[in-house]
Amino acid sequence: MASGNALQKAIDLVTKATEEDKKKNYKEALHLYETAVEYFLHAMKYEVPNDRAKDTIRSKCKQYLDRAEKLKEYIGKNENRKKPVKDGDSSKKDSKDEDSDDDDPARKKMSQKMEGAIILEKPNVSWDDVAGLEGAKAALKEAVIMPIKFPQMFTGKRQAWRGILLFGPPGTGKTYLAKAVATEANNSTFFTVSSADLVSKWLGESEQQVRALFEMAREHKPSIIFIDEVDSLCSSRNDQESESARRIKTEFLVQMQGLGNKNDNVLVLGATNIPWVLDSAIRRRFEKRIYIPLPDIHARTSLFKLSLGDTPHSLTEEDYRSLGSNTEGYSGADINIVVRDALMQPVRKVQTATHFKVVSGPSREDPSVIVNDLLTPCSPGERGAMEMGWEQVAGDKLLEPVVSMSDMLRSLSESKPSVNEEDLVKLKKFTEDFGQEG
């Protein structure tokens, strides 16, 4: 199953779960509910950009987990009822049940919550999909790929890095690099978490979740923990912060420091746009701090090509170079938005067209066959122009205009870079003081 189908897979699983629930096949329903929630969590991270949709999914996941907990309780009671208790064993059993009620369920619930952070499907992002950033790629290969492939090299005094911080302006590819790591790090478990996954309103639960995360990472080693927006969890300690926030940072420090060899084969990968707010002790735990800068002209040129992909277009190499040179100060995310807007220009041409003409082109059913009855928008004065709107064009008879350089320039003229100069100055200063160029 491709990564892009996780949301549909989750919906299918929930549908099956409710069917099995109605049939009173509770064990099967329980398994399907839990698996569906895992797929929903994966979809939220990689497929659902809309915050409102994410809130809806979170609400639904809570309902499914609540139902799963009830099913577990029901199944457990029935299994215990079926098992006879030997004479003299009742006190032991009662004691054991009390312990499990007090400790195990809470621990189990915490572990289940952290299991949702495990990437089930590889994001399918390779190193080649990341334009530029050769220094960052090399550092990540050294820290992640090499120790997994050649563990014999990392023995004795030569130890793999335990913490890497990726910092830089927003939209420069920090999270995308983490996706590439998840794809390329075969045989490793990849956890991806944010402050929302770890912070709880209940006293003491947040640090328990941090502990559960690291314990699971050690159990599933070799593993990588990716913490997006790590600054929201580990900002500088001060007198005004809450006791809860202080305890989370303390737990993070303890876990990242590790005890003995417990932290072997676990890498913590952090990403932030504002590294200067990180607590100094946390910053020290990230042994490698790599600056992910705005893309240079060659990277920007490659980003236009990668963002356009295999969409039909008429751009030349010279056009790509021109776009790269005209977007200084743009981040990778900014360029992606420019291209996405340009990709909509042919749609707008079709929507606003008042005339169409008959042309030849590949058949919708078989692209290798050329047909001569397709329609494409044109100006009223063109030869063969017929006055009609897009509503009158059959769905399989439209030959849409390809993306052109003029489409790109129009979209570029309406966009502006999202990174301000003040933040760049701060990032440069942090790099000089604590980091290295990526």
N, C-alpha and C positions, 0 to 999 in steps of 0.2 A: 504494500500500500504506500502510495506517495504521501509526502508530508502534507501536501495541499488538500488531502481528503480526510484529514483527522476529524474535522467538524462533522462531516457527513457520517463517518464511521461511528462517532459518538452518538449521533441521533439514532442511527440504526440499532446500536446496542441498547439504548434506553427503551426504544420501542419493543425490542425483544424482552428486555427485563420486565417491563410492565405486563407483557403477555404471560410470561412465566409466573409472575407474581399472582396474576388472576387465576392461573391454573393451580396455584398453591405449590408450585415447584420452587420452594423458597431458597434452597441452596443454589440452584442455577440462577435464580433472580438476583441473589446477593452478589454472586460473581460478576454478572452482567452489569449491575449498577456500579460496582467499584471500577470495573474496566472502563465503562462509559465515562466516569468522572475523570479518569486519567487522560482519556483522549480529549475531553473538554478542556482540561488544563493545558494540554499541549497546544490545542487549537487557539486558546486565548493568547498564548505566547507568540505564536508564529503565523496565525491566519486572521485573527480578528483585530483590526486596527481601531474600531469604533469603541469608545469608552462606555457608551450606553449599552451596546451589545455585550460587552464584557460584564457589566453589572447584572444583566439579565442572566447570563450564563452562570455567574457566581451564585445568584439566587437559586437557580435550578439545581446546581451542584449541591447546595446546602440541603435542598429537599431530598435529593437522591441519597445523600450520605445519611440524613436522618432516617430515611426508610431502611437503608442498609443496616444501620445500628439496631433498629427494631427487629429486623429479620435475624441478625446475629444473636440477639438476646433470646428470641423465640427458639431458634435452632439449638442454642446452648442449653436452655431449660429442658427441651424435649430429649436431648441426648443424655443429660444427667439423670432424667427420670427413668430412662431405659436401663441404665447401669445399676445393678444391685450393689448394695454396700455390705461388705462382710462385717460380722459381729466384731466389735472392738475397734473398727476403723472409722466410725462416724465422727469422732472428735477430730481425728486427723484431717478428714475430708472437710469438715466445717472450717477448720483453721486454714486449710489451703484455699478454700473458696473465699474466705474473708480477705486473705492476702491478695488474691487475684482481683477481687473487687476494688481493693484500695489502690494497688500499685499497677498491676499489669494493664488494666484497661486504659489508664491514663497514658502509660508508656506506649501501648499499642496504638492508641489514637494519635499520639505525637508522631510515631513512626509512619503511620498511614498518611498523615498530612505531608510529611517530608517525601514520601514516595511519589507524591504528585509533582515534585520538582525534578524527578528523573526524566530525561528526554527519552521517550519511547521510540520515536522515529528519528533517524538522522536527518538534519535539516537540508542535506544535499547541497551544501555550499563548499566548493573546493578552494584551494589556495589561488587558483587561476581566476576565480570569480572576484577576488579582492584586488582592485587596481592599486599598484604601487605598494607602499608600506613594506618594503623588502626587509628592513631592519626588524620590524615587529614580527614578521612571519618567521624570520630566522631565529629570533629569541623564543618564540612559541614552539617551534620545531625542536629546539634545544631543550626546552623545559618539559614538553609534553610527549612529542612523537618519539624522540630518541630514547628516553628512559623506558618507554613501553616496548619498543622494538628491540633494543639492545640493553636489557637490564644488567648484563654482566659488566657493562662499561661504568655503571654507576654504583660502585662499591667502595669500601674504605673511606678515604677522605673526599673522594669525588661523589658528591651528592647532587641530585636534581634539585632545581629551585622549588621552594615550597609556596612562594607567593609572588604573583606578578600583577602589577597595577597598570592598566591601560588608561591613560588620561589624555584629554585633548578637547577641542571644541565639539559641540554637538553635531552629529551627522557626519562624522569623519570615518565611521566604519568600525568602531570599537565592538559593538554588539555583533556586527557582521563577522569580524575576526573570530569572536567566540563561537559563532555558528560553524565557521570553517574548522575550528579546533574540534568541535563536537563531531563533525563529519569525518575528519581525517584521523582522529585518535581511535583507531580500531581496538576492540577488546577492552575499552575503558568505559566506566559509567560516568555520564555527564549530568550534573545537577545544575539547574539554573534557577536562581532565587532572586527576589527583590525584597525591599523592606516590608512590603505588604504581606509576603509569605511568612515573615518571621516575627513581626511586631504584633503583640496581642494586648487587648485592654485588661486582661486578667493578670493579677499580681503573680509574678514568678513564672508565667507561662512562656514569655518571650525568650528568656535565657534557656529554658528547657528545650525550646524549639531549636535554638542555635546548637545546643549540645546534641540533640537528636540528629540534626543535619550532619554534624561531623562524625558522629558514631556510625551513621548509615554509610557515609563516604568511606570510612575505614573498613566497614564490613564488605563493601562492594569494590574495594581497591583492585587495580589502579583506578582512581577516580579524579574527576575535576569538578570543583565547585565554582560556578560562575555567579558572581554577585553584581548585578547591574545597579548602578547608582549607589555605590557603596558608601558614598558621603552621607546619605540619608540615615544610615545606621551607625556610622563611626565618625561623626564630626567631633571637633575638639571638646574635651570635657571642661565644664565651667560650673560655677557655684549656682547658676540659675536653672540648670537642667534638672530633670526629675530623677528620683532614685532609680526608677525603672530603666531609664535611658542609660544611666551609669552602669547598672548591672549587666545590660546587654553588651556594652563595650568591654567590660571586664571579662565576661564569658568569651567574647570573641578573642580577646588577647590570650586567654588561657588556651583556647582550642587551637589558635594559630601557632602558638608557641609549641604546643604538643608536649607530651610526656614520654621520654625515652624514644623509642622507635615507633610510637603509635601513629605518628603523622606520615610515616613512609608511604610513598605511592599515592599521596593525596596532594593535589595542587589547588591553591585558592587563586582564582583569577578574578580580579576586581576591575570595574570600569567606572569612571567618573568624569564629569565635565568641569568640576570645581575641586581639584585636588588640594588646594590650599586650605580648605576647611577640615581636612582629615585630622584626626587626633595624631599627635606625633608618634605615640607608641604603636598605633595601628599602621601608620606610614612605614615605620621601621620593619614591621612584620612582612610587608611587601618588599621582598629583597630586590626585585627588579621593577623599576618604575619607568615605563616606556611612553614617550610622547607620541601621540598619533596626530600628526599635523593636518592642516588643510591640504588637499591634493595639489601637486605641482602640475605644470602644463601637460606633461606626458600622462600623468594619472587622470587628469580631467578629460583628455582625449579618449583614453581607454574607457572611462566611466560613461561617456556618451555612447560608445559602441556597445558596452555591456547593458546599459539601460534600454537601448533600442532593440537589442536582441535580434530575433529573426523576423520582426515586423517588416512588411514590405516598405521599402523606402528608396529614395533616389539620391541619397547623400554620397559624396565622394570622399576619398581620403583627405583631400584639401579642405572640404567642408568640415570634417571632424577636427582637423588641426585649427581651423579658424574658430570653431566653437570653443575649443580648449583654450586658445589664447584670449578669447573674449570673456572668460568666466573666472578671472583671477579673484580670489577671495570667496569663491563659492565652495561649499562643502559637498561631499558626495550626495548627501540627502537633498541639497538644493538642486544639484544637477538632475537627480532622479525626478524631482518635481517638475523641472523644466521639460524633460523628455515626456513625462506622463501627460503634461498639458499639450505638448506638440502632437502626441499620439491621438488626442481627441480632435485635432483640427480637421482630419478627413471626415469624422463623424459630423462635425458642425457644417462642413461643406455639403454633405448629403442632406442634412436636415433643412438647410436654408436654400437649397437649389430650387430654381423654378423651371429649369430645362434639363433634359437628359438626352444622350445620344446612344445609338447602338454601336457596340464595339466587340472585338474578339478577345477571348481570354480563357483561362483554365476553367473547366467544369467544376462545380461544387461537389459533384458525386465522385468524379475521378480527375484530379488535377493534371494528370498526364494527357488528358483529352482536351483539345482546344475547341470551344464552341463559338458561334458567331452571333449570338442573340443576347449578349449581356448589355446592361445599361449602366452608364456612368454619368455623373453630373457634368454639365458644361455651361458655357455662357450662351445667352440667347442668340448671339450673332454667329456662333459656330455652325459650320456646315452639318446638316443632319440633325440639328437641335429640335427637340420636341418639347412643347410646353406641357409640363406635368410636375407633380410633387412626389416626394419619396413614398407617400402612402400608396401611390399607384404602381410602384415597382414591386414585383414578386420577390419574395425573400431570397430565392436561389438565383435570381437574375441580376443582382447588383454587383458591379465591379467597383469597389470603393477606391478612391484616389489614394495613392501611396503617400507616405510622409515625405515632405520635401524640406529643403534648406530654408525656404521662406516660412514654413510652419515652425521650424525650430527658432528662427530669428524673431518671429512674432511672439512666441511664448517667452523667449529670453527677454524681450523688451518689457514684458509685463511682470517680471520677477526681480527680486532683489536678494542678495546674500543674507543669511540669517545670523551670521557670527559678527559681533561687534569688536571694534579695535581694542577696547578696554580689556575684554576678557583675554584676547590674544596676548596682550602685554603681560597679564598676570600669569598666563600659562608658560610664556617664554621664561619669565623669572623663576617659576617653580622648576622648570626643566634645568635651568642653570644651577639651581641650588640642590636639587634632589634627584633629578631624572636623567634620562638619556634619550637621544633622538631616535624615533622609530623609522 
